[in-house]
Amino acid sequence: MPVFAPLLEAEELEAARSALKLGWLGMGSYVAEFEDELARLIDAPDRHVAAVSTGHAALHLGLLLAGVGPGDEVITPAFNNVADFQAILATGADPVLGDVDDRTLCIDVEKAAELVGPATKAVIATDYACALCDHGALAELAELRGLRVLHDAAHSIGSRWEGRPVGSFSDMTMFSFDPVKAVTAIDGGALVVRTEEELERLREMRLIGMGQPAAEMYGNRRAWTYDVRTLGFRYHLANLHAAIGVAQMKKLPRIAAARREACRVYDEGFADLDQVRVPGGDRSDSVPFLYHVRVPAELRDGLRTHLAALGIDTGIHWQPGHSFTLLRECRRGDLTVTDGVGREIVTLPLHSAPAPGAMERVVEGVRSFFGEPARG
């Protein structure tokens, strides 16, 4: 049983066939349709969506739109995906590593505030697994200190914060649609921005700086004359990937319900295990991406080995950033929570269409490691 398993059915196969039959393999009409689906999900007329090739590309472009460059600093959790660190470094700026909240494993805003200095330009705040950041406190910090906020919502598409769809309230929001995400496009990303000016800059940057109108390519054609006014990258999304993304987006309510139910089975199955700490929280407004438990550090490797022998894969999301050679010299704050979490965390399988009894099988495997019988 793998940690991740994409929900690929007849609709995705038909979408891929139709996109290939169309014969327009670059950025085209399916990309426009995918952006429209995202815009409907976000439901915010004052926000603008541009699809790109990966979540990392969205992070990189978002930081560039925020004016981040050499000599600047960007605060982000040390407990984060490598893509966020690399996006900061790609601009020439320096990551500053902050701690996470012990309950949500999202950025600790109070500790982040202590790290703001004269060179701080932006904050990357990452929603994690089933939990969302304290986006209200982040917005207050940004306004008080004149910072841009890039909301990494790679884990939280379809979720809501205080009743508002993720993507509708942040300064900038990144989504990821890579192979393991709840909604996949094989690979892909998107950036949500506030202004039409930022949208136009984003559209140019994702297409190696070429200034041809997006509407032209969305009609499955291209302009042969255009200007190049800005540094750009080959970050556009292909039609094939977008077509699969459209098919996936239409299944989001079903995906959300299945993942919430799987998390419920886990929560109940581990409720009486003193050595297993579950994420907890109300998931009625979230679309869980992964499910993790925290166990005593000295037991983690044994638990993973035990589950592997039962045919159950596990993961570690993530290794703390300051453990990597590349980031060891980065400025950082107190990382007490991050250091503990990095030694304790285990990711369990979470699928959008689990086989009957799959989650119960994982529960039994974990319980057997701790010498506890299956729950009746």
C-alpha positions as a Markdown table, in Angstrom:
| # | Residue | x | y | z |
|---|---|---|---|---|
| 1 | Met | 0.0 | 0.0 | 0.0 |
| 2 | Pro | 1.8 | 3.2 | -1.2 |
| 3 | Val | 1.6 | 6.5 | 0.8 |
| 4 | Phe | 0.1 | 8.2 | -2.2 |
| 5 | Ala | -2.1 | 6.9 | -5.1 |
| 6 | Pro | -3.6 | 9.1 | -7.7 |
| 7 | Leu | -7.3 | 8.9 | -8.6 |
| 8 | Leu | -7.1 | 8.1 | -12.3 |
| 9 | Glu | -10.2 | 6.8 | -13.9 |
| 10 | Ala | -12.0 | 6.8 | -17.3 |
| 11 | Glu | -12.5 | 10.6 | -17.2 |
| 12 | Glu | -8.7 | 11.3 | -16.9 |
| 13 | Leu | -7.9 | 8.8 | -19.7 |
| 14 | Glu | -10.5 | 10.4 | -22.0 |
| 15 | Ala | -9.2 | 13.9 | -21.1 |
| 16 | Ala | -5.7 | 12.8 | -22.1 |
| 17 | Arg | -7.0 | 11.2 | -25.3 |
| 18 | Ser | -8.9 | 14.3 | -26.3 |
| 19 | Ala | -5.9 | 16.6 | -25.6 |
| 20 | Leu | -3.6 | 14.5 | -27.7 |
| 21 | Lys | -6.1 | 14.2 | -30.5 |
| 22 | Leu | -6.4 | 18.0 | -30.5 |
| 23 | Gly | -2.7 | 18.0 | -31.5 |
| 24 | Trp | -1.9 | 21.3 | -29.7 |
| 25 | Leu | 0.6 | 20.1 | -27.2 |
| 26 | Gly | 1.8 | 23.4 | -25.7 |
| 27 | Met | -0.2 | 26.0 | -23.7 |
| 28 | Gly | -3.7 | 26.1 | -25.1 |
| 29 | Ser | -7.4 | 25.9 | -24.6 |
| 30 | Tyr | -7.2 | 23.3 | -21.8 |
| 31 | Val | -5.0 | 25.6 | -19.8 |
| 32 | Ala | -7.6 | 28.3 | -20.1 |
| 33 | Glu | -10.3 | 25.9 | -19.0 |
| 34 | Phe | -8.1 | 24.7 | -16.0 |
| 35 | Glu | -7.6 | 28.3 | -14.9 |
| 36 | Asp | -11.4 | 28.9 | -15.2 |
| 37 | Glu | -12.0 | 25.9 | -12.9 |
| 38 | Leu | -9.6 | 27.2 | -10.4 |
| 39 | Ala | -11.1 | 30.7 | -10.5 |
| 40 | Arg | -14.6 | 29.2 | -9.9 |
| 41 | Leu | -13.2 | 27.2 | -6.9 |
| 42 | Ile | -11.6 | 30.3 | -5.4 |
| 43 | Asp | -14.7 | 32.4 | -6.1 |
| 44 | Ala | -13.0 | 35.8 | -5.7 |
| 45 | Pro | -13.5 | 38.4 | -8.5 |
| 46 | Asp | -10.6 | 40.4 | -7.1 |
| 47 | Arg | -8.1 | 37.6 | -7.7 |
| 48 | His | -6.5 | 36.4 | -10.9 |
| 49 | Val | -5.2 | 32.9 | -11.7 |
| 50 | Ala | -2.3 | 31.8 | -14.0 |
| 51 | Ala | -1.4 | 28.1 | -14.4 |
| 52 | Val | 2.3 | 27.2 | -14.6 |
| 53 | Ser | 4.4 | 24.0 | -15.0 |
| 54 | Thr | 4.9 | 23.2 | -11.3 |
| 55 | Gly | 4.3 | 24.4 | -7.8 |
| 56 | His | 8.0 | 25.4 | -7.6 |
| 57 | Ala | 7.6 | 27.5 | -10.7 |
| 58 | Ala | 4.7 | 29.3 | -9.0 |
| 59 | Leu | 6.8 | 29.9 | -5.9 |
| 60 | His | 9.7 | 31.3 | -7.9 |
| 61 | Leu | 7.5 | 33.6 | -10.0 |
| 62 | Gly | 5.6 | 34.7 | -7.0 |
| 63 | Leu | 8.7 | 35.8 | -5.2 |
| 64 | Leu | 9.9 | 37.7 | -8.3 |
| 65 | Leu | 6.6 | 39.5 | -8.6 |
| 66 | Ala | 7.1 | 40.5 | -4.9 |
| 67 | Gly | 10.3 | 42.1 | -5.9 |
| 68 | Val | 12.5 | 39.6 | -4.0 |
| 69 | Gly | 16.1 | 39.5 | -5.2 |
| 70 | Pro | 19.8 | 39.5 | -4.1 |
| 71 | Gly | 20.3 | 41.0 | -0.7 |
| 72 | Asp | 16.8 | 40.3 | 0.5 |
| 73 | Glu | 15.6 | 37.8 | 3.0 |
| 74 | Val | 12.5 | 35.6 | 3.0 |
| 75 | Ile | 11.2 | 34.0 | 6.2 |
| 76 | Thr | 9.8 | 30.5 | 5.8 |
| 77 | Pro | 9.4 | 27.5 | 8.1 |
| 78 | Ala | 12.4 | 25.3 | 8.5 |
| 79 | Phe | 9.8 | 22.5 | 8.5 |
| 80 | Asn | 8.9 | 22.9 | 4.8 |
| 81 | Asn | 9.3 | 21.4 | 1.4 |
| 82 | Val | 12.6 | 21.8 | -0.4 |
| 83 | Ala | 10.8 | 23.6 | -3.3 |
| 84 | Asp | 10.2 | 26.6 | -1.1 |
| 85 | Phe | 13.9 | 26.9 | -0.1 |
| 86 | Gln | 15.1 | 26.5 | -3.7 |
| 87 | Ala | 12.6 | 29.1 | -4.9 |
| 88 | Ile | 14.0 | 31.7 | -2.5 |
| 89 | Leu | 17.6 | 30.8 | -3.5 |
| 90 | Ala | 16.7 | 31.0 | -7.2 |
| 91 | Thr | 15.9 | 34.7 | -6.8 |
| 92 | Gly | 19.3 | 35.4 | -5.1 |
| 93 | Ala | 17.7 | 36.0 | -1.8 |
| 94 | Asp | 18.5 | 34.3 | 1.5 |
| 95 | Pro | 16.0 | 32.0 | 3.4 |
| 96 | Val | 15.5 | 32.7 | 7.1 |
| 97 | Leu | 14.3 | 29.7 | 8.9 |
| 98 | Gly | 11.5 | 29.9 | 11.5 |
| 99 | Asp | 9.7 | 27.4 | 13.7 |
| 100 | Val | 6.3 | 25.9 | 13.4 |
| 101 | Asp | 3.3 | 25.8 | 15.7 |
| 102 | Asp | 3.4 | 22.5 | 17.7 |
| 103 | Arg | -0.3 | 21.8 | 17.0 |
| 104 | Thr | -0.7 | 22.7 | 13.3 |
| 105 | Leu | 2.9 | 22.3 | 12.1 |
| 106 | Cys | 2.3 | 25.5 | 10.2 |
| 107 | Ile | 4.4 | 28.7 | 10.6 |
| 108 | Asp | 4.6 | 30.1 | 14.1 |
| 109 | Val | 3.7 | 33.7 | 13.4 |
| 110 | Glu | 5.0 | 35.1 | 16.7 |
| 111 | Lys | 8.4 | 33.5 | 16.2 |
| 112 | Ala | 8.4 | 34.7 | 12.6 |
| 113 | Ala | 7.8 | 38.2 | 13.7 |
| 114 | Glu | 11.0 | 38.0 | 15.9 |
| 115 | Leu | 13.0 | 37.2 | 12.7 |
| 116 | Val | 11.9 | 40.2 | 10.7 |
| 117 | Gly | 14.9 | 42.5 | 10.0 |
| 118 | Pro | 15.9 | 45.3 | 7.7 |
| 119 | Ala | 16.5 | 42.9 | 4.7 |
| 120 | Thr | 13.2 | 41.0 | 5.1 |
| 121 | Lys | 11.1 | 41.3 | 2.0 |
| 122 | Ala | 8.5 | 38.5 | 2.2 |
| 123 | Val | 7.2 | 35.5 | 4.2 |
| 124 | Ile | 6.3 | 32.1 | 2.7 |
| 125 | Ala | 3.6 | 30.5 | 4.8 |
| 126 | Thr | 2.8 | 26.8 | 4.1 |
| 127 | Asp | -0.4 | 25.0 | 5.0 |
| 128 | Tyr | 0.5 | 21.5 | 6.2 |
| 129 | Ala | -1.3 | 18.2 | 5.7 |
| 130 | Cys | -4.8 | 18.8 | 7.2 |
| 131 | Ala | -4.1 | 22.2 | 8.9 |
| 132 | Leu | -4.1 | 25.8 | 7.7 |
| 133 | Cys | -1.9 | 28.6 | 8.9 |
| 134 | Asp | -3.1 | 31.5 | 11.0 |
| 135 | His | -3.7 | 33.6 | 8.0 |
| 136 | Gly | -5.2 | 36.5 | 10.0 |
| 137 | Ala | -2.1 | 36.9 | 12.1 |
| 138 | Leu | 0.1 | 36.6 | 9.0 |
| 139 | Ala | -1.8 | 39.4 | 7.3 |
| 140 | Glu | -1.5 | 41.6 | 10.4 |
| 141 | Leu | 2.3 | 40.9 | 10.5 |
| 142 | Ala | 2.7 | 41.7 | 6.8 |
| 143 | Glu | 0.8 | 45.0 | 7.1 |
| 144 | Leu | 2.7 | 46.1 | 10.2 |
| 145 | Arg | 6.1 | 45.3 | 8.8 |
| 146 | Gly | 5.5 | 46.1 | 5.1 |
| 147 | Leu | 6.0 | 42.5 | 3.9 |
| 148 | Arg | 4.6 | 40.4 | 1.0 |
| 149 | Val | 3.1 | 37.0 | 1.9 |
| 150 | Leu | 3.3 | 34.1 | -0.4 |
| 151 | His | 0.8 | 31.5 | 0.7 |
| 152 | Asp | 2.0 | 28.0 | -0.1 |
| 153 | Ala | -1.3 | 26.1 | -0.5 |
| 154 | Ala | 0.2 | 23.0 | -2.1 |
| 155 | His | -1.6 | 20.9 | 0.6 |
| 156 | Ser | -4.8 | 22.8 | 0.9 |
| 157 | Ile | -6.7 | 23.2 | -2.4 |
| 158 | Gly | -10.4 | 23.2 | -1.8 |
| 159 | Ser | -10.0 | 24.0 | 1.9 |
| 160 | Arg | -11.5 | 27.0 | 3.6 |
| 161 | Trp | -10.1 | 29.4 | 6.2 |
| 162 | Glu | -12.8 | 31.1 | 8.3 |
| 163 | Gly | -15.3 | 30.2 | 5.7 |
| 164 | Arg | -13.3 | 31.7 | 2.8 |
| 165 | Pro | -11.9 | 29.5 | 0.0 |
| 166 | Val | -8.1 | 29.1 | 0.1 |
| 167 | Gly | -6.8 | 31.4 | -2.7 |
| 168 | Ser | -9.4 | 34.1 | -2.1 |
| 169 | Phe | -7.8 | 36.0 | 0.7 |
| 170 | Ser | -4.0 | 35.8 | 0.7 |
| 171 | Asp | -1.6 | 38.3 | -0.9 |
| 172 | Met | -0.4 | 35.6 | -3.3 |
| 173 | Thr | -1.3 | 31.9 | -3.3 |
| 174 | Met | 0.5 | 29.0 | -4.8 |
| 175 | Phe | -1.1 | 25.7 | -5.7 |
| 176 | Ser | 0.6 | 22.5 | -6.7 |
| 177 | Phe | -0.8 | 19.7 | -8.9 |
| 178 | Asp | 2.1 | 17.2 | -8.9 |
| 179 | Pro | 1.7 | 13.4 | -9.1 |
| 180 | Val | 1.0 | 12.9 | -5.4 |
| 181 | Lys | -1.4 | 15.8 | -4.7 |
| 182 | Ala | -5.1 | 15.4 | -3.9 |
| 183 | Val | -5.7 | 17.0 | -7.3 |
| 184 | Thr | -3.1 | 16.1 | -9.9 |
| 185 | Ala | -2.3 | 17.3 | -13.4 |
| 186 | Ile | 0.6 | 14.9 | -13.8 |
| 187 | Asp | 2.6 | 18.0 | -12.9 |
| 188 | Gly | 1.5 | 21.6 | -12.7 |
| 189 | Gly | 1.0 | 24.6 | -10.5 |
| 190 | Ala | -0.8 | 27.9 | -10.3 |
| 191 | Leu | -0.3 | 31.3 | -8.8 |
| 192 | Val | -3.2 | 33.5 | -7.7 |
| 193 | Val | -2.4 | 37.3 | -7.6 |
| 194 | Arg | -4.3 | 40.4 | -6.7 |
| 195 | Thr | -4.0 | 42.7 | -9.8 |
| 196 | Glu | -4.3 | 42.5 | -13.5 |
| 197 | Glu | -0.8 | 44.1 | -13.8 |
| 198 | Glu | 0.7 | 41.2 | -11.8 |
| 199 | Leu | -1.2 | 38.7 | -13.9 |
| 200 | Glu | 0.2 | 40.2 | -17.1 |
| 201 | Arg | 3.7 | 40.1 | -15.8 |
| 202 | Leu | 3.2 | 36.6 | -14.6 |
| 203 | Arg | 2.0 | 35.5 | -18.0 |
| 204 | Glu | 5.1 | 36.9 | -19.7 |
| 205 | Met | 7.5 | 35.4 | -17.2 |
| 206 | Arg | 6.0 | 31.9 | -17.5 |
| 207 | Leu | 6.5 | 32.0 | -21.3 |
| 208 | Ile | 10.2 | 32.9 | -21.4 |
| 209 | Gly | 9.3 | 36.6 | -21.5 |
| 210 | Met | 7.4 | 36.5 | -24.7 |
| 211 | Gly | 4.7 | 39.1 | -24.7 |
| 212 | Gln | 2.2 | 37.4 | -26.9 |
| 213 | Pro | -1.4 | 37.6 | -25.6 |
| 214 | Ala | -2.5 | 34.6 | -23.5 |
| 215 | Ala | -5.8 | 34.8 | -25.4 |
| 216 | Glu | -4.0 | 33.9 | -28.6 |
| 217 | Met | -2.5 | 30.7 | -27.2 |
| 218 | Tyr | -5.7 | 29.8 | -25.4 |
| 219 | Gly | -7.2 | 29.6 | -28.9 |
| 220 | Asn | -4.6 | 26.9 | -29.7 |
| 221 | Arg | -2.6 | 29.3 | -31.9 |
| 222 | Arg | 0.4 | 31.6 | -31.5 |
| 223 | Ala | 1.5 | 35.0 | -32.5 |
| 224 | Trp | 4.6 | 35.2 | -34.6 |
| 225 | Thr | 5.6 | 38.7 | -33.6 |
| 226 | Tyr | 5.9 | 39.9 | -30.0 |
| 227 | Asp | 8.1 | 41.9 | -27.7 |
| 228 | Val | 10.3 | 40.5 | -24.9 |
| 229 | Arg | 10.4 | 43.0 | -22.0 |
| 230 | Thr | 11.3 | 41.0 | -19.0 |
| 231 | Leu | 13.3 | 38.0 | -17.8 |
| 232 | Gly | 11.3 | 34.9 | -18.3 |
| 233 | Phe | 11.3 | 31.1 | -17.8 |
| 234 | Arg | 9.9 | 28.1 | -19.5 |
| 235 | Tyr | 7.2 | 27.7 | -16.9 |
| 236 | His | 4.0 | 27.4 | -18.9 |
| 237 | Leu | 1.6 | 24.5 | -18.4 |
| 238 | Ala | 1.0 | 22.0 | -21.3 |
| 239 | Asn | -2.5 | 21.3 | -22.6 |
| 240 | Leu | -2.2 | 17.6 | -21.8 |
| 241 | His | -1.5 | 18.2 | -18.1 |
| 242 | Ala | -4.2 | 20.9 | -17.9 |
| 243 | Ala | -6.8 | 18.5 | -19.5 |
| 244 | Ile | -6.2 | 16.0 | -16.7 |
| 245 | Gly | -6.3 | 18.7 | -14.2 |
| 246 | Val | -9.8 | 19.8 | -15.4 |
| 247 | Ala | -11.0 | 16.2 | -15.0 |
| 248 | Gln | -9.6 | 16.0 | -11.5 |
| 249 | Met | -11.1 | 19.4 | -10.4 |
| 250 | Lys | -14.5 | 18.1 | -11.2 |
| 251 | Lys | -14.0 | 15.3 | -8.7 |
| 252 | Leu | -12.8 | 17.5 | -5.9 |
| 253 | Pro | -16.0 | 17.1 | -3.7 |
| 254 | Arg | -15.6 | 13.3 | -3.9 |
| 255 | Ile | -11.9 | 13.5 | -3.3 |
| 256 | Ala | -12.5 | 15.7 | -0.2 |
| 257 | Ala | -15.1 | 13.4 | 1.2 |
| 258 | Ala | -13.0 | 10.3 | 0.8 |
| 259 | Arg | -10.0 | 11.9 | 2.4 |
| 260 | Arg | -11.9 | 13.3 | 5.4 |
| 261 | Glu | -13.4 | 9.8 | 6.0 |
| 262 | Ala | -10.0 | 8.2 | 5.9 |
| 263 | Cys | -8.7 | 10.7 | 8.4 |
| 264 | Arg | -11.7 | 9.9 | 10.7 |
| 265 | Val | -10.9 | 6.2 | 10.6 |
| 266 | Tyr | -7.3 | 7.0 | 11.5 |
| 267 | Asp | -8.3 | 9.4 | 14.3 |
| 268 | Glu | -10.6 | 6.9 | 15.9 |
| 269 | Gly | -8.2 | 4.0 | 15.4 |
| 270 | Phe | -5.4 | 5.7 | 17.2 |
| 271 | Ala | -7.4 | 7.5 | 19.9 |
| 272 | Asp | -6.4 | 5.2 | 22.7 |
| 273 | Leu | -2.7 | 4.9 | 21.8 |
| 274 | Asp | -0.8 | 7.0 | 24.3 |
| 275 | Gln | 2.4 | 7.0 | 22.2 |
| 276 | Val | 0.7 | 8.1 | 18.9 |
| 277 | Arg | -0.1 | 11.8 | 18.5 |
| 278 | Val | -2.6 | 12.5 | 15.7 |
| 279 | Pro | -3.2 | 15.8 | 13.9 |
| 280 | Gly | -6.7 | 16.3 | 15.3 |
| 281 | Gly | -8.8 | 19.3 | 14.5 |
| 282 | Asp | -12.0 | 19.9 | 12.6 |
| 283 | Arg | -11.7 | 18.9 | 9.0 |
| 284 | Ser | -15.1 | 19.9 | 7.8 |
| 285 | Asp | -13.6 | 22.8 | 5.9 |
| 286 | Ser | -10.4 | 21.1 | 4.7 |
| 287 | Val | -9.3 | 18.8 | 2.0 |
| 288 | Pro | -6.6 | 16.7 | 3.7 |
| 289 | Phe | -3.5 | 16.1 | 1.6 |
| 290 | Leu | -1.6 | 13.7 | 3.9 |
| 291 | Tyr | -2.1 | 12.1 | 7.3 |
| 292 | His | 0.7 | 12.1 | 9.8 |
| 293 | Val | 1.3 | 10.8 | 13.3 |
| 294 | Arg | 4.0 | 11.7 | 15.7 |
| 295 | Val | 5.6 | 8.9 | 17.8 |
| 296 | Pro | 8.6 | 8.9 | 20.2 |
| 297 | Ala | 11.7 | 9.4 | 18.1 |
| 298 | Glu | 13.3 | 6.2 | 19.3 |
| 299 | Leu | 10.3 | 4.2 | 18.0 |
| 300 | Arg | 9.9 | 5.8 | 14.6 |
| 301 | Asp | 12.3 | 3.6 | 12.6 |
| 302 | Gly | 10.9 | 0.5 | 14.2 |
| 303 | Leu | 7.3 | 1.5 | 13.4 |
| 304 | Arg | 8.2 | 2.2 | 9.7 |
| 305 | Thr | 10.0 | -1.2 | 9.5 |
| 306 | His | 7.1 | -3.0 | 11.1 |
| 307 | Leu | 4.6 | -1.5 | 8.6 |
| 308 | Ala | 6.9 | -2.1 | 5.6 |
| 309 | Ala | 6.9 | -5.8 | 6.6 |
| 310 | Leu | 3.1 | -5.7 | 6.4 |
| 311 | Gly | 3.2 | -4.1 | 2.9 |
| 312 | Ile | 2.3 | -0.7 | 4.1 |
| 313 | Asp | 4.5 | 2.2 | 2.9 |
| 314 | Thr | 5.2 | 5.2 | 5.0 |
| 315 | Gly | 7.0 | 8.6 | 4.5 |
| 316 | Ile | 8.6 | 11.5 | 6.3 |
| 317 | His | 7.2 | 14.9 | 5.5 |
| 318 | Trp | 9.6 | 16.6 | 6.0 |
| 319 | Gln | 13.3 | 16.7 | 7.0 |
| 320 | Pro | 13.9 | 20.1 | 8.6 |
| 321 | Gly | 15.6 | 22.5 | 6.2 |
| 322 | His | 18.5 | 23.3 | 8.4 |
| 323 | Ser | 19.5 | 19.6 | 8.2 |
| 324 | Phe | 20.5 | 20.1 | 4.6 |
| 325 | Thr | 24.1 | 21.0 | 3.6 |
| 326 | Leu | 22.7 | 23.8 | 1.4 |
| 327 | Leu | 20.9 | 25.6 | 4.3 |
| 328 | Arg | 23.1 | 25.0 | 7.3 |
| 329 | Glu | 24.4 | 28.5 | 7.3 |
| 330 | Cys | 21.0 | 30.2 | 6.9 |
| 331 | Arg | 19.9 | 32.7 | 9.6 |
| 332 | Arg | 17.4 | 31.0 | 11.8 |
| 333 | Gly | 15.4 | 31.4 | 15.0 |
| 334 | Asp | 14.5 | 29.0 | 17.8 |
| 335 | Leu | 13.6 | 25.7 | 16.1 |
| 336 | Thr | 12.7 | 23.7 | 19.1 |
| 337 | Val | 9.4 | 22.4 | 17.7 |
| 338 | Thr | 10.8 | 21.8 | 14.3 |
| 339 | Asp | 13.7 | 19.7 | 15.7 |
| 340 | Gly | 11.3 | 17.5 | 17.7 |
| 341 | Val | 8.8 | 17.1 | 14.8 |
| 342 | Gly | 11.6 | 16.2 | 12.4 |
| 343 | Arg | 12.5 | 13.2 | 14.6 |
| 344 | Glu | 8.9 | 12.1 | 15.4 |
| 345 | Ile | 6.8 | 12.4 | 12.3 |
| 346 | Val | 5.6 | 9.6 | 10.1 |
| 347 | Thr | 3.3 | 9.9 | 7.0 |
| 348 | Leu | 0.7 | 7.2 | 6.6 |
| 349 | Pro | -1.1 | 6.2 | 3.4 |
| 350 | Leu | -4.0 | 8.5 | 2.4 |
| 351 | His | -5.8 | 8.0 | -0.9 |
| 352 | Ser | -8.7 | 9.6 | -2.7 |
| 353 | Ala | -10.3 | 6.2 | -3.5 |
| 354 | Pro | -9.0 | 3.7 | -0.9 |
| 355 | Ala | -9.7 | 0.1 | -1.4 |
| 356 | Pro | -12.3 | -1.3 | 1.1 |
| 357 | Gly | -10.7 | -1.9 | 4.4 |
| 358 | Ala | -7.4 | -0.2 | 3.5 |
| 359 | Met | -7.4 | 2.4 | 6.2 |
| 360 | Glu | -8.4 | -0.2 | 8.8 |
| 361 | Arg | -5.5 | -2.3 | 7.7 |
| 362 | Val | -3.1 | 0.5 | 8.4 |
| 363 | Val | -4.7 | 1.1 | 11.8 |
| 364 | Glu | -4.3 | -2.6 | 12.7 |
| 365 | Gly | -0.6 | -2.4 | 11.6 |
| 366 | Val | 0.1 | 0.6 | 13.8 |
| 367 | Arg | -1.8 | -0.9 | 16.7 |
| 368 | Ser | 0.1 | -4.2 | 16.4 |
| 369 | Phe | 3.4 | -2.4 | 16.6 |
| 370 | Phe | 2.4 | -1.0 | 20.0 |
| 371 | Gly | 1.1 | -4.3 | 21.2 |
| 372 | Glu | -2.6 | -3.3 | 21.0 |
| 373 | Pro | -5.3 | -5.4 | 19.4 |
| 374 | Ala | -7.5 | -4.2 | 16.6 |
| 375 | Arg | -10.5 | -2.2 | 17.8 |
| 376 | Gly | -13.8 | -3.9 | 17.5 |
